[in-house]
Amino acid sequence: MRLKITSKAVVAAMTMSVIVVCNSAVAQPAVAALDSPKGGPSGTGFWTAVPEQVPAEAKPGDVLWVQRRTDAPRAARGWNVVYVSEIQPGLKKYVSGQIFAPNRLSARPRDVVLWNHPTAGMTDDCAPSRQTLNTAEPDLTNTNVIPAIQALMDAGHLVVASDYPGLGVAGPEYYMAGDPNAKAALDLVRAARNVPELRASARFVQYGWSQGGQTSQHVDAIASSYAPELRPMGTGLIAPATRIRDLTLNSMRHKGLGGYVIATLRGIQAAHPSLRFRDFLTAEAMEALPILADGCWDMWSRGSMLVDPYQPDAMAADRAWSKAMAAIDDFHPAGTMPYAIFQGADDDTVPPAFTRREREVLCTAGSRVLYTEVAGRDHGSIVADAAKALPRWFADRFAGRPAPDNCSS
């Protein structure tokens, strides 16, 4: 029998150990001692031993397990967490993620920065929380990139990052499925607030790169109805892979993006189980499907080797796959949150025209949008530009300053 941990149990575990803050004589409570049974199993069992069923009485944001990380940024602490999310109406799942907090004490609640990660792979060991944190310049070989995390720690914020459903913890991964990932992201903000020692505010900003851009825009669309107790203050988008139908059509025209298409099909099918791979893929691709759909970055190189992977009418408007993607794309931004968008002019994965169109959608909805397109930047290199600008933009949102806007330009 495994122990179900509520937020009260986690708080009790916090009192069992302290850490001494470097450069300070103040001892501070840790979230959970790694030798405490309430912290969950050690090692990879923290993810692999998670119960399949969530108790009926559990609520979104309830914390199951907490595990201390050893790679937090300077003057900060970090933890892996497993928590509850209601990823679809009536369907609750355990989801894994990360929380980072500054060492120094705070006299008031800490504002939260929610990071929504990009494509990381399709198997559980690809999950960002199961990778070492990369605090250096963004590097696509490391799936646990949290841009500007050191600056955000220095500013005194909490940083939280969900793995999304089915990545890290067993179960289908809802890759590019929109709402399930957005709900998991919002529920991690709730989970941080359920641990009183973290002193998490209801106020949060968010940012996301590529797939994380889609997650961020779905968070905007559902936050007021799904998590009305939270206060979203602003969103940063980095080359957002938002409209999955058009992105899939674009990727099908590029041989090097075959792995992305295959991964997308697996994620869309998680949300729409009646879909059949053979209605989209040829026999050649079906034979390679187990390898292509169950890898981390290796699926991109293997996917580019396919010669003729798609059925000719796979994405016709009246076909099931096309309709499922159109349904995911049929969401509406609330128009209440300001946006800062960063796009590389040389991006082939998310073409600039797609992001410019998304800017117009947001402007029309009523959001103040600052759009920045940088010459010579592609899908990866644009992250560094965003990482330099977003900490100050976030600080201004929390301070209540008017958001810059170039919607009319």
N, C-alpha and C positions, 0 to 999 in steps of 0.2 A: 504494500500500500504506500503510495507516494503522498507526501504532505502537501496540501493545498495552502498556499501562503496568501494571505490578504495583506492590504497595506498596513494594518496594525501589526501583523507578524513581522513585516519587513522593518518597521520602526523598532520593534523589540530587538531584532537582530542588529540594528544599527548601534544600539547602546552597548553591545558586547565587546566592541573593539574601538580603538582610536588610532589615528595616525598623527604623526608630528609633522607639521607643515615646515617645509624648508624655508629658511630665511625668516622664521617666526618662532616665537616661544609659545604660541597658542596651539593647544591640542584640539583637534576637531573630530567629531564622530564620523566614522566610515559607514557606508550603507550596509554592508554585511561582511562579517568575517568569513574568509574563504574556508575556514575549518568548521564553520557553523552548518549544521544540517539544513537550516532554514535558507541557506544560500544556494541550495540546489547542488547537483552533482558537480564534481570537479572535471576539468578537461572537456573533451568533446561531448561527454555525457550530458553536459548542460543543455545541449541542443537535441541530442539523439534520444535521450530518455524522457523527453517531454510527453506527458499523457496525451493520447489522441483525442479524448473526449474532454470538453470543458463542462464543469458542473452547471446544471440548469440555473442555479442561483447566482452564478458569477456575472459580473457587470463589465461592460467595456471599460478598459483602463485598469482593471484589477491586476495586481502584480503576482505572478506565480513564484519566480526565482530571480535572484540577483547574484551576479558574479563580478568580482573586482577585476578590472583590466590593469595591466602593468605598463601600458604604453600611452598614458594620457599626456597631453601637451604640458609644457613647462608651467609649474605652479597650479596644476589642476589635477583632478581625479576623474576616473572613468569606470563605468560598469557596463557589463552586458545585462540585459533584462529579458525575461520572457513574461508576456502579459496577454491579456484577453482583448480580442477585437471582434466586433460583430460585422464581419466583412460583407455579408449579405443579410437581408432581413431574416431574422430567426436563425442565422447560421453564425455561431461563435467559434472562433479558432484561437489557439495560442499562436502568438507571433513573437519573433525575437527582434532585438534592436540594441541600441547603445545610448547611454547618457553620459555627458561630460559636464563637470562643474568646476568652477574656480576653487582653489583651496581656501581663500580668505573668506571670513565670515561676512554675512550681509545683514544689515539692520532691517531691510525691507525685502519683499518678495523679488525673486530674480526673474526678469523677463526671459522668455524662451525663444530660441532660434531652432526651427525645424528644418533639418536637411533631408531632402528627398533625392535618393541616389539614382544614378543612371543605370543602364544595363550592366549587370554584374555576372550573368551566366544563369544556367538553369538547374544546377544541382546544389544541394544544401551546403556543401563545403565552399561554394562561391559566395556565400552571404557576406556582406561587409563586416558584420559583427564577428565573423570567424576569421577575419584577416587582421593583420597588423595595421594600426592606424598610420596613414601617410601624412605627416605634418610638413613635408617639404613641398616643393613645387608640384602641381598636379602631374600625375604620371599614370597613363592608361594601363600600365602593367600591374597596377595595384588597385584592387576593387574597393578598398576602404579609403577613398579620397574624400575628405571633408574640407572643401576650400575655405581658407581664412580662419580655420578653427583656433589658431593661436591668438589672432586678433580678437576673436569673439570671447575667448576665455579672459584675455586681458581687460576686456570691456565689462566683465562681470556677469555675462549671460550664462544660462544653461543652454547646452546644445544637445538636441535629441535627434536620433536617426533610426528610423525603422528599416528592417530588412524587407518588409512587405510579406504578405501571406505566402507560405509555402517555400520560402527561401530561407535556409538556416534550419527551420523546424520542418519535419516531415509533412507532406501534403502537396497538392498541386500548386504550382506557382502561377499567380494571376498576372503574368507579364503583359504589360500594355493593356490591361483590362480596365484601367481608370479607377472607378469608384472603390473596389475592394482595397486597393493600395492607398487611396486617399483616406479611407476609414481607418486603416491600420496606422497611418501617420498621425491622424488626429487622436487616436486612442493612446499613442505613446505620449503625447502631450498630457493627456489625462493621467496616464500611469505616473509620470513625473510629479504631477500634482497630488497623487495619492501617497507619495512618500514625503511626509511633512518636513523632514530634515533637509530636503532639497530646496524648500521654500520657493517653489515654482509659481510664478504669476499666471493669471489667466490670459495675459497678453502674450501674443507670439507673432513673430514674422517667420517667413519660410522662404526657402530657395531650392531650386532643383535644376539638374542638368539632364538634358536629353529625356530619357524615360521619366526622370524626376520632374521635368517640366510638365509633362502630362499629369503626373500625380499632383503637382502643385495647383494646376488649374482646376482639377477635380476637387481638391480641398476647398478652393474658393467657392465652387458651385454648391457644395453640400454642407459647409461649416455651419451655417446659421440654422439648418434643420437637424443635422446629425449631432452637433456639439454646441448647442446654443450658449452654454456657460463659458465658452472660450471667446477670446477677443482677438481675431486676426487683424494685424496692423499693416501688413504689406507683403508683397511677393517679389522675389527675384527669379527671373527665368534665364537659363543659360542654354542656348540652342535647343529650345523645347520641342520634343517629339510628341506633339499634341494630338493631331488628327490622324488616327492610326490607319484609316482607309487610304488616304492620299499618300501617306508615308510608305505603306506597303506597296502601292502601285509604283512609287518612285524606286523603291528598293528592288522590285522585280525587274527593273530595266538595267540594273547594275549587277554584273556577275559577282563582284566582291561582297555584295550584301545578302547573298543567299542564306547565310547563317542567321542573319537578323530576321529574315522572313520566316524561316523554320521555327525560330524561338518564339516569334510573335504568334504563330499558329498554335503552339502549345499553350501559351498564355490565354489566348482568346477562347480556346476550347475549354479551359478551366471554368470560365464564366458562362460558356454556352456548351454544355456537355454533349448535346445532340449532334454537334458538328463532326464531320468525318474527314480525316486527313486525305483519304483517297479522292475526295471530291475537289481537292486543291492541288495535290501533288501527283506527279507521274510515278511510274513504277521505279524509275531510277532514284527519285528522291525518297520514296517510301522505303526502299532498301537501306538508305543511309539515315533514315529518320532516328533510329535509336542513338546513333552517335551524335547527330547534329542537334538533337533536342535535349541532350543530357551532358552538356559540357560547359566549361567556363569560356575563356577566350579562344580555346582551340576550335570552337565551332565556326568561327569566322573563316579560318584558313581552309577547313574542310568543306564548308559550304561553297566556297569559291571554286571548288573542283567540279561541282555539278554542271553538266552540259545542258540538260533540258529538264528542269525540275518541276515546271508548273503546267497544270492543265490549261489549255487555250482559253477557256471561258471561266476560269476559277474566280475572277473578280468581276464578272458581269453583274450589273446592278440588281438583277433578280435572283442571284445565287445566294445560298445560305451564308457563306463566309462573308460576302460583301455586305449583306444585311446586318450581320452581327457586328461588324466593324462600324457600320454607319450608326448602329444603336449606341455603341460606346461613345462615338463622336457627338451624339445628340445631347450635349449638356450645355448649360447656359451660365456664364460667369455672373456673379452677383452684382458687379459694377460698383462695389463699395470700397474695394481695396486698391491702393496705388500699386503700380508695377514698375520694376526696372528690368529691362530686357537687354541681353547681350547676345549678339549673333555674329559669327564669322562670315565674311563675304565669300570665302572660298570653301564653305561647308557643302559637301556632297551628300552627307547622311541626312541632314535636315536643311534643305535648300533655303536660302535667305527669303525667297518669295513666300514660302510657307509661313515663316515667322513674321514677315511684314503683314501678311493677311491676318495672323492671330492678333497682332497689334491693333489692327482696325476693328476686330471683333471686340477687344477689350475697351478701346476708346468709345465705340458705339454703345457699349453697355454702361458707360459712365465712369470708368476708372481713369485716374490720371496715370499716364504711361510715359516713361522715359525710355526711348528706344535708342540703342547704341549698336551700330553695325561697324565692324572693324575690318578694314582691308588687310589682306594677307593672313587672316586667321581662319582656321578650319574648325572642325567639330571638337577637337581636343584643345587646340591652342587658345581658343577664346576663353577658356576657364580662368586662366591667369589674369586676364583683364577684369573679369567679374570679381575675382577674389580680392583685387586691389580696391575696387570701388564699393562693394556691398557693405562692409562693416560700417562705414560712415553713413551710407544710405539707411541701414537698419537703425543706427543710433538716432538719426533724424526722425524716423517714424516713431520710435519710442518716446522721443522728446516732444512729439506733437507738432513738429515743424511742417509747413506746407510741402507737399511732394512736388518735385519738378515734373514738368509735363511738356512733351513735344507732339502731342496728338495732332495738332493742327498743321504741323510742318510737313 
